[in-house]
C-alpha cells in the first residue's frame, strides 16, 4: 500500500511538473507574406527553433508564412492588436508609423547590397530605427537584404521614356511609385498575393520586384521581359511588437536580437547568391533579360520627383548616400 501511494505521488508530481513547465512556456506567433521556399521563411524557422534552444524552451515560436495571418498591412496592424508578436516587413510599412524611415525606398538611394548593409550599422539607421520605435513602440531587431528591385514587362524597355502609359503594378507605397510615375507609367496597387493573376489576365502589363521574388512567385511564367532597372536596393525588417519587447528580460532581448541578426545574415547571403545565378537562369528559360541605362532612370526621377513630396528629409537621404 505504501509503495503504491509513493508511486501515485510520484506520478502526480510528474504531471504537475509537466503542467508547470507547459505553463512557463510562452507561445509566440511570427508571421510574414513570403513563400515557404524563400529564405525569409526558412531562416525564420531556423531562428524560431534557435530561440527555443537558447531560452531553454521558455519560448515556443510558430512561423506563419505566405500571408496565412493576413496581408502585410494586416501583420503590421497585428503588432498593435496582439494577433502577432514578430513579423518580417518592409520599411515602407514602418514608414506609415514614422515617415522618415521610408527614405530608404527612394529610388537609387543605395548603390548595392553592401551599401545597404553598411547603412544598417550606421548612426543614421540607429536614429531612424529609434524614431520608428518611439512612434510605434515596436522594436526593429534585424535587417535582411531583400533583393534589388527590377521590372518585368510584356514589352521591351530600354529607357525611362519606354514606360510611358504602361499599366504597372506597384505596391501602394509612396517611394515605390516614384520611379514608375516619373517615367510615365500608370501605376496600380494590387495585393502581393494577387499579382500573378493580374499579370496573367492583363489587368496590368508590368510589375517590379527582385529577381528572387520574380522566381518564387513565378512571374516569369506570365511576363516576357525582365528589365534590370535596379531602382531600389530593398530590405526587410524583423520587428518585435511593443507588447513582447516590453516583457522580455534584458538577457532574452539579447538572445532574440542575436538570433534574429544571425538569421538575417543567413538569408542575406542566400539572396545574394541566388541573384547572381538568376540572370543566366532566366535567359536559359527563354526570357529577354535586358540591361538599361540606369543613369537615365535616376536623372529622370531626380528631375521630376522631390524627396520632400514623400515626407522624407533630404539630409537623411544624403547621410545614407554618404555611408561607406
N, C-alpha and C positions, 0 to 999 in steps of 0.2 A: 504493500500500500504506500509506504514511504517512498519507494523507488518510483512508483507510478506518479505520485504527487510531484516529485522533483522533475520528472520528465515533462509533466504538464506545465509546470512553472517555467522550465527551460524553453519549451515551445512557445509559451505566451510571451516570454521575454524576447524571443527571436522575432515574433510577429510585431511586437511593439517597436522593436529596434528598426525593423524594415519600414514600418509606418512613419516613424520619426525621420528616418533617412529620406523617405519619399517627400515628407513634408518640408524637409530642409532644402530639397532641390527646387530651384526656380526655373520654370519653363519660359523660354523666350521665343519670339517669332522674328525671323529675319526674312525680309521679302525683297523681291526685285522683279523686273519685267523681262529678263533675258532668258534665252533658251537653255536647256539643261546641258547642251553641248558646248556652251560658251564658258570661257574661264571665269567670268564674273560669277557663274554658278558653281563650277567645280571647286574654285578656290574659296568660295563662301562656305561650301560644305566642309572643306578641309578646316577652315577657321572655326566653324561651329564645333567640330569634333575636338579641335585643339583647345578651345576654351573649356570644354568639358573636362579634358585631361588635366589642364593646368590649374583648374579650380577644384580638382579632386571630386568632380561630379556635382558640385554645388549648382551648376547651371547646365540646363539641357536646352540647346538651341536647335530649333527646327527651321530649315530653309525652305521658303516657298518661291519657286521660280515662275517665269513665264506669265506674269500678271495674274497668278492664282488668287492673290488677295486684292486685286484691283489694278487699275492703270497707275502710271507714275504719279499723277496728281493725287490719286486716292491714297497711295502709300505715304506721300508726304503729309497729307492730312491725317493719316492714321497715326503718325508720330504724336500728334496732339490728342487724338481721340483715345489713344491707348490700344488700338487694334493691332499695331505692330510696334516692335521695340528697336529694331535695327533695319535700315534699308540701304540699298545702293542706288544712288540717284545723281543726276547731273546738277551742276551749279546753276543751271537755268532755273531749276525749281527752287533752289536755295535763294535765288535772286528775288523770288516772289515775297520772301520774308525780309531780305536785305539786298536791295538793288545793286549796290556796288560790286558784290561778289560775281555778278554776271558779266563783268567786263572781260572775263577770261574767254567768253564765247564770241567776242567781237572778231570778225574775220581778220586773218593774218596777224594775230597777236603773237602767237608762238612760232618760232622758226621750225621746230621739230620736237619729237618726244623728249629728247634730252633737255631741251629748254623748259618744257613743261615740268619735268621732274625737278629741275633746279629751282623753278618758281615755288614748288611745294615746300621747299626748305628755306625759303626766303622770309625776310621780315614783312614784305608786303602781303604774302599769303597769311602769315600769322595774324596780321592786322585785319584782313578781310574775313578770315575764319572767326576771329573774336567778335567782329561786328555781327556776323550771322548768328553766333551763339547768343549774343546779348539780345538780338531781336526775336529769336525763336525759342531759345532755351536749349535747343538741340546741339549736340557736340559732334564735330567732324573729327573722326579718328584717323582716317587714311584717305589717300587719293590714288586712284588707279588710272593709268593711261587707257583710254577707251579706243583710241584709233584716230587717224587723220581722216576727216570727212571729205569724201569725193562725191561726184554727181553721176547718176545713171540716167539715161535718156533713151527715147525712141528715135532720136535723130542725132547726127554728129554735132559736136560743139567744139569749136577751136578757139573762140574768143568770147569775151563777155557779151558782146552785142548779139551773138548767136542765140542767146537765151531769151531774146525779146519775144513776149507773148507766149512763152512756154508754160503750160499748165503743170505746176510743180508742187509736190507735197513737201512741206517744210514743217517741222514741229512749231507749235504756236508759242514761240519764244522770240522775243524781240531781236536779239543778236543773231539768231539763226536766219532771220528774214532779211538781214542787211545785204548780204551778197546777192541772193536771187533778185531782190527788188531793185537793187542798184543796177543790175544787168537787164531789168525789164521783164522778168518772169512774173506770171500770175500765180501767186502762192496760195496754197490751200492747206489748212491744218487738218490732218487726218490722224486718228489714233494709231499708234505704232503697230498694234496688233492687226490693223485693217489695211495696212499699206499694200501688201501683196495683191489683195483682191482689187484695190483701187487702180493699181498699175495694170493688172490683168484685164479689167473691163474698160479701161480707157478713161476712167474718171480723172486721172492725172497722167501726164506723159513723162514725168521725171520725178526723181527724189534724190536726197543726198544723205549719205551715211558712210562710215568707214568700210573698207574692203571686207573686214571680218564680219560685219553685220550684213553686208550685201550677200555674203556666202551663207551665213547662218539662217537668214530669213529667205534665202533662195530668190532674191530679187533678180538675179542674173537669168532666171528662167523666163522672166516677163519683160526684160529690157535688153536692147541690142548693143548699147554703147556705154562704156564706163569712161568717164571723163575725169582725169586726175587733177581736179581743181585745187585740192589740198587747202581748202579755205579755212578750216578750223581744226586745230590740233586739240582733240576733245578729251575729256576726262570724266570720271565718276567719283563721287564722294561716298565714303562709308559713314553713315550718320547714325548716331545713337540718340534715342529720344531723351528729352529732358527728364522725364519720369525715371527712366532706367539709370541714366548717368548720375542723377542726384542720389540714388540709392546705393550705388557701388562704393565700396571702400576704396581708399587710395591704392591699396595693393591690387584690388580687382580692376580698377581703372587702368593700372599699368599693364596688367595681363591682357585686357581687352585691346588696348592700344597696340601693344607689341604684336599680338596675333593678327589683328586686322591690317597692320602695316606690312607684316610678312606676307599675308595673303595678297595684298595689293601689289607687292613687288613680284610675287609669283605670277599673277595674272598679267601684269605689265610685260614681263619677259615673254610670256606665251603670245600676247598680242603682237609684239614687235616681230617675233619670229614668223608668225603667220602672215603678217602683212608683206614681209619680204618675199614670201613664196607665192602669194595670191595673184600677183600681176601675171606671171607666166601661166599659172593655173587657169585663169580666166581666158587668156589668149588661146590656150590649148582647147578650151571649150567652144572656141569659135567667136568669142566676143571681140568687139573693137575696143581696145584699151588705148586711149589717146592722151598724150601729154598736152598741156596747154601753156600759154604764156601767162604765168601767174602774175607777173608784173602788171599786165593789162587789167586783170581782175582786181588786184589790190588798188591800183591807181583809180579805177572807176569807183570802188567802194569809198575810198578816202575823199574823192571829189564830191560824191553825191550823198554821203551819209555822215552825220556828225555823232560822235560819241555821246554828247550831251543829250541828243534826242532820245536816248535809251536810258537816261538816268545814270550814266556812268561818268566817272571823273577822269579827265584827261591825264591828270598826274598819276592816277593808279595805272592806267594803260602804259604810260611812258616808263613807270617804275618796273612794270613787268617786262616790257621790251628790253630794258637795260640789264635784266638779270643775266648773269653769265653762268 
